[in-house]
Amino acid sequence: MSCNHKQIEEDYSFFQDTSDYAEKAKTAENGSIHSNYTSGCDRFPNDFRTSKVDLVGCCKKFKYFFHLISPKGTLVKSAHNENAYRYLNYWINYFLKKNSSNSSICVETFYSKLKEYDTTFDNENTLKDKIYDIKKDALQYMNILNNLHTYYENIYSKITDSNVSGIHSSCSNDNQKCIDKYEEVILNCPDPGNNTSFCTALNFFKEKYEKLQDHINIPNECSKIVLKKLPTYSEVIDKYKTASQKWNGENSGIITMFPIFWGIIIIIFLTYKIYGIFEWIRLESSSNGLELNYRMDLNGIIIEWNPMESSSGIEWNHH
């Protein structure tokens, strides 16, 4: 299904406070959802029978997540709340499109149908123009940033928990996953620093990550780890160049052998064919009263042709 995407440059800054939203997202995804947040959801299958997504489940979780991030007891819409709604929009885009970029329902359609099915939902239109279809490349960037911040939170929670023990390898694994994921995307932000929205968000993450070592002040297994530094654009480029040169060096011998191998095959093939031709000539000559003698080697073909009843001798040497 083709969806209408907003022609805007996405703002990725809402991932700076992602820990709070991510916890509430987990609660909505895995927690028990009260019947207050299920009204109207069972009508989705009637209009979207071919959907591969559990729209009823998404509907319930979306309504509950919205409830969890909505401000309580205040009329002021803070920047925190606005970022929370941006994260909600990312979250529903991810769930509706995670199994296929060509989802059977657009995000805007999902939101408008939800309001149609349950007229009490978001009756103040808080989410109006905030729930929309995110472009594919922007959604991929958001997935990456979400993963990076998730790895960060995992590391942070372990190095600041005095009760953590015996998970030294787990801390190392989280750290390495973070490094690997960062390497995948830093190439989109070449030196000198790129000021696009995504690269700005990536740079913020790097600054946040580099402060992690300062939090290692509680003695536990994770505190024994010296966290690896995030690589620069130049370092990643050099790493790939070195790997490429190593591959070329290791395989140059194999590549060189290919023409030699095929050359030998061709020589053998031609030799076999020529041998067959002269064998045929010999047999034909014999049947006509002629005798053909020949000798072959890789340096040439020597042919001796002697008419059985002729007084004149002919010798044809071909080298």
C-alpha positions, -999 to +999 in steps of 0.1 A: +000+000+000+013+034-010+011+059+019+015+097+019+047+108+036+052+142+050+078+161+030+098+172+060+133+166+074+127+144+105+139+156+139+157+128+157+163+148+189+135+130+208+158+100+212+178+120+237+152+112+264+144+078+250+149+059+283+116+071+298+096+064+266+112+031+261+102+018+295+066+029+290+067+012+255+078-020+272+049-017+297+024-012+269+038-041+249+042-067+276+019-055+304-017-064+311-040-039+293-071-028+310-104-029+292-105+009+292-080+008+263-096-019+241-127-001+230-132-001+192-100-021+185-120-052+175-134-034+145-101-033+126-103-068+112-136-059+095-120-032+074-085-048+070-091-085+065-058-091+046-036-074+071-005-094+083-003-072+113-022-078+145-041-046+143-063-054+173-032-058+195-015-027+180-046-007+187-047-017+224-010-011+229-011+022+211-040+035+233-024+023+265+010+038+254-006+071+247-022+070+282+012+063+298+030+093+281+002+118+284+008+145+310-009+141+343-023+171+362-008+198+340-022+220+312+013+229+300+026+211+269+063+208+276+090+198+251+092+165+269+056+158+260+061+167+224+091+144+222+070+116+238+045+120+210+073+118+184+084+086+200+049+073+200+047+080+162+080+062+157+068+033+177+035+028+158+054+032+125+078+005+136+051-019+146+029-015+115+059-018+091+084-041+109+074-072+089+070-054+056+078-019+043+046-023+022+022-024+051-015-032+045-025-001+064-009+034+066-002+050+099-024+080+093-052+056+083-047+036+115-050+067+136-081+081+118-098+047+119-091+044+156-107+078+162-137+066+141-140+033+160-137+050+194-149+086+195-137+091+230-101+084+221-079+116+219-110+138+218-088+168+223-069+160+191-036+160+209-021+137+183-034+155+153-007+160+127+017+141+151+008+106+139+019+102+103+038+078+080+075+082+083+096+077+052+115+044+049+150+058+051+141+080+081+125+051+098+157+030+094+177+059+109+153+059+139+156+021+143+194+025+145+192+054+170+168+034+191+191+004+191+221+026+201+202+042+230+190+008+241+225-006+243+235+025+262+208+020+287+217-016+292+254-007+299+244+022+321+220+001+342+247-025+348+276-003+357+256+017+382+239-012+399+258-024+430+239-057+430+252-067+396+275-097+397+289-124+375+279-107+342+312-094+330+308-110+296+273-096+292+287-060+297+313-067+271+287-080+247+265-049+251+295-027+246+306-045+214+270-045+200+270-007+205+303-003+187+293-025+158+260-007+153+277+027+155+302+016+128+274+008+105+261+044+104+290+067+110+298+064+073+267+085+067+284+114+086+318+120+069+345+142+084+343+171+090+311+169+110+279+167+090+251+189+103+221+169+091+195+161+117+205+125+118+242+132+122+235+158+149+216+131+168+244+106+162+269+131+176+248+137+206+247+100+213+285+098+210+289+126+236+265+108+259+283+075+254+317+090+262+305+100+296+296+065+305+330+058+319+325+085+344+296+065+359+318+035+367+322+042+404+303+013+419+324-018+424+308-047+404+318-070+376+309-044+349+331-017+366+361-038+356+355-031+320+372-003+301+345+007+276+357+009+240+357+043+223+333+049+194+353+050+162+356+081+140+345+083+104+382+081+093+390+051+115+361+031+100+372+041+065+407+029+073+394-003+088+375-012+056+404-002+034+427-025+054+402-054+052+398-049+015+436-049+009+440-080+030+413-098+010+429-088-023+463-100-012+451-133+001+431-140-031+455-125-057+472-160-062+438-176-069+429-149-094+463-153-111+458-190-115+425-187-134+440-177-168+468-203-165+442-230-157+420-222-186+450-219-209+460-255-201+425-267-206+423-250-241+457-265-251+446-300-241+413-295-260+429-283-292+455-311-290+428-337-287+409-322-317+440-320-339+449-356-330+414-367-341+417-349-374+450-365-384+438-399-373+409-395-397+433-384-425+454-415-419+425-438-421+413-422-453+448-423-468+451-459-459+419-467-477+432-450-509+465-468-508+485-442-490+503-444-457+504-415-433+528-414-404+528-386-379+543-377-346+530-351-322+545-333-293+538-300-276+565-283-297+547-290-330+534-317-353+557-337-376+539-355-404+555-380-428+534-388-459+547-416-482+526-428-512+528-465-513+530-467-551+546-434-560+583-429-567+582-393-555+585-388-517+569-359-499+579-348-463+559-321-446+574-309-413+553-284-394+568-269-363 
